[in-house]
Amino acid sequence: MRTRVLTIAGLILIAAAPILSLLLGRTELATSADEEAPPVPLAGVVVPYLIGLLLIRLVPPRLPQLEPAAGAGREVLRRQARWLIGLALIFPVVGLLLKATPDGELFYALAKVLILLAGAWLVLRRIPGPSGAREHRRAVPRLWYWLGPVPAIAVWGYLYFYSPLIGDRGDLSGYEDWDRVTLAAVMLYTFLTASVLEEIFYRVILQTRLESLWGRWPAITATALLFALMHVHRFGDGPFLDITLLILISNGGLGLFAGYLWSRYRNVWAILVAHGAINSLVLLPLFV
C-alpha cells in the first residue's frame, strides 16, 4: 500500500508540473542550457511524451511485469537497490557543489563516471546477483524486440523535433564555426557521458532491480524522479519555481518515457536512441 501511495504521489507530481506551469502563464520551457537555444512551447514537450507513452502501451508485445524476487534473491536486490539509490542521491549534491566552482563543468562528467558508472560497478561486484532483465527479454519475440519500440520512438521524435508544436528549435550559429570533426567528437562525448551512461545506470541497472522489488510503475516512477533530481545542477539558471517545473516536465517526462520503453521491450538500443536524440539530433543539420 505504501509503495502504491508513493507511486501515485510521484506521478501526480510530474503530471501537475505542466498544469501548474500553464496556470502560472509559463507556456515555454528552456529545455537546453545552450545560450543559442530558445525556449520551446510547453505543448512541444508534453504532447510528444504523452503520445509516446500511449503508443508504448498499445504496440505489442504485452510483456508481463518482472516476477517479484523472493527469498535470498530478494534480499540481494534490496541491498543492491539501497546502495544504487544512495548513489543516485549523492550525485545531484556533487553536481550542485561542482557548479559553484570555476571548473565545475569540466569535473561534472568525471564525477558522473566515478559515481554512476564506477560506483554502480562496485556495488554490483560487491553484492553480486542477477537483475532478471535477461530472462525477461527472452519473453519478447525477436521481431517485436526490434520493431515494438519503433512506432513510439518515431512518432515521439517527429512531434518533439519536427512538428508544428515545437515552433523554432533555435539558432545554431554558435556551432557554425566548429569543424565537423570537433562537432562529431563533442556529440560522441555527450552521447557516451549523458545518453549511454545515464540510461545504463538509471534504467538498465537501477529500474530493473526496483521492478523486481516493487513492480513496474513504482519502479518507473521512482527512477524517473531520481533521474529528474540528477538535473538539479540547473538551479541558478533561472527562478527556482521555473527550474523546478522545467526539471519535472522535461527530465521527469523523459524518465517516464524511457522507463516505460525499457520495461515493455527490454531493448537498450531503444532508450539510447531516444535519449541520444535529445542530446544530439538538433545538431545534425550542421553536417549537411
N, C-alpha and C positions, 0 to 999 in steps of 0.2 A: 504493500500500500504506500509506504514512504517513497519508494522508487517511482511509483506512478504519479504521485503528487508532485515530486520534483521534476519529473519529465514534463508534465502539463505546465508547470510554472515556467520551465525553461522555454518551451515552445511559445507560450504566451508572451514571454519577454521579447523573443525575436520577432513574433508576429506584431506585437504592439509598437515596435520601433517605427516602421513606416507609417502607421496610423498616427502616432504622435507627431512624427515629422510633418505630415500633411496638416494636422491641426495647428501646428506652430508656424505654418507657412513656409517650411523648408522643403521646397519641391525639387531641389537639386542636391547632388552629392559629389564631393571632391574625392572620387574613388582612387585617384592616383596622387602620389606625393610629388610627381614631376611638376615643375612650375609651368611647363608648356601645356599641360593637360587641363582643359577647362572642366568645370563641374558637369555632370551628366544628369538628365532628368531622373527623378525618383522612379518613375514607371519603367525606365530603361534598365533598371537593376532588378526591381521587384518582379515584374511580369515575366521575364525570362526564367527566373528561378522557380516561380510558381508553375509555369507550364512545363519546365523541365522535370520537376518533381512529379507532376501528373503523368507525364509520359513514362517515367521510370516505373510508376505504379501500374500502368496499363500494358506496357510491352512485355511479353514473356521473356524469361520463364518465371513461373510462380515459385521462386526459390524459397523454401521454408526458412524459418529462423534457425540459427545455430542451436544445436541441442545444448541445454544447460549443463554445465560441468558439474560433476558430482565427486564426492569423496576426496581423496588426496589431490586429484587433479584440480578440483575447485579451490582448495587451499593454496596450491601453487599459483593459480591465476589471480587469487586475491592478493598474494604477496607481490606478484609482478605488477598488478594494477596500482597498488598503493605507491610503489616507487615510481612508476611511469607518470601517474598523476602528480606526484611530487615534482618531477622534472618539468611537467607542463605548467606548474605553478611557479617554479623558480625562474624559468626563462623570461617571462614578462617583467619580473623585477629586475633581472640583469639588463634587459633591454632598456628599461627606464633609466637605470643608473648610467648605462653607456651613452645614452642620448645627451646626458648632461656634461659629457667630456668632449674635448676638442676632436679626438679621433674616434668618436663613438661609432660612426658608420663603418669604419674600417674593421673594428673589432666585433661588430654585431654579427656578421656572418660567421666569424670564428667561434663566437660564443654559441651560436646555433649549432654548429658542427659538434662542438665539445659537449653541449648539454643534451641536445635532441638525438644526435647520432651516436657519439661515443658513450654518452650516459645510458641510452637505451640498450646499446650492445652490452655494456657492463651488467645491467640489470638482468638481461636475458641469459647472459653467461653464468652469472652467479645464482640465478634462480631458473634453471632450465625447465622447460615444459612446452608442449605444443599448444598453439592457439586455436586449432580447429579449422582454420581457413582453408587449408589444403584439401581436407576431406570434404568440406562444404562445397568447394569449387567443383569437385568431381560430380556433384549432383546437377550441375549446369550442362545441358547438351552442348557439345563443342561448337555447333553452328551458332547457338544463341549466346554462347560465351563471347563471341566476337561481334555478332550482329545486334544483340539485345541492347547494348548501350548506345548504338549509333543514332536512332531517332531522337532520343533525349538530348544528346550532345549536339547534334546537327541543328535542331530547332532552337535549343538554348543559345548556341553560338550565333546563329543568324539574328535572333532577337537581341542578343546582348551587344553584338558588334556592328550589325549592318542594317537593322530595321529602322523605320522612321521613329521608333520610340526613343532612340538614343540621341537624336539631334546630331550635333557636330562633335565627333570624338576628339577633335583638337588639333592643335598646331604641333607639327613635328619638326619645326625649323631648328629647334635646339639640337637635333641629331643629324641635320643635313650635312654638317661638316665632318662627320665621322666617316672614315673609310669602312668599307664593307667587312673587312677582316676584324677590325676593332668592334664594330657593331655586332657581328656574329659571335665574337668572344664574350662580349658583355651579355648577350642574350643566352648563350650557353651557360655562363656562370650563374645568371639569375635562375635559369631553369633547374640547374642542379641544386643550388642552395635554397631556393624557395619551393618550386614545384615538387621536385623529387624528394628532397629531404623532409619537407613538411608533410607530404602525403604518406610517405613511408611511416613516419612517426605517428601522426595523428590518426590516420585511417587504418593502415595495414597492421601496425603494432598495437596501438592503444585501443582503438574502437573495436577491433576483433575480439580482444580479451574481455572488454566490457560487455560485448554482446553475449559471450558465453556465461557471464555472471548475471547480467541484468536483463537481457533481451534486446531486441533490435532497436526500437525507438528510444528507450532510455540511454542506450549506448551512443546512438547517433546524436541525440540532443546534448548529452554531456560533452561529447567530443567537439561538437560544433561550438559550444560555449567556451571550452578551453582553447579552441583554435581562434575564436574571436578575441579572447583575453590576450593571446600572444601579440596582438597588434596594438596594445595599449601604449607602445612607444610613440604612437601618433598623437597622443595628448600633448598639447602645446602647439599643434599646427592650427588650432582654432579654438573657439569656445568649447568648454567642457561638454555641455549637453550636445552640441552639434557633432563632436567627435565620437561621443558615446553612441549616438544614433547611427552615425556612419559605420562604426565598427560592427554593431549588431546587424544592420541591414546588409552591408556588403560582405563582411567576413563571416558573420553568422549565417547569412544566406548561402554562401559558398560552402560552409561547413555542412549544412543540411543537404545540399545538392550532391556534393562529393561523397558524403557519408551514406546517403541512400543508394547512390550508384554502386559504391563498394559493397554494401550489404546485399543488394539484389543480384549483382552479376559477378562479384569477386574478380573483376578484371582490373588489375592495377594500371594497365595502359589507358583505360578509360578515364580514371581520375587524374592521371598525369597529363593527358591531353587537355582536359577541362581546366585544370589549374595552370598548365603551361600557356594556354591560350590567353588567359587573363594577363599574364606577365609579359607576353611577347607578341601576340598576334597584331597589335596595333602598330608595331614597328616593321612588319613585313613589307608594307608598301615602299619603304625606303630601299629595298633590294631590287625593285623593278622600276 
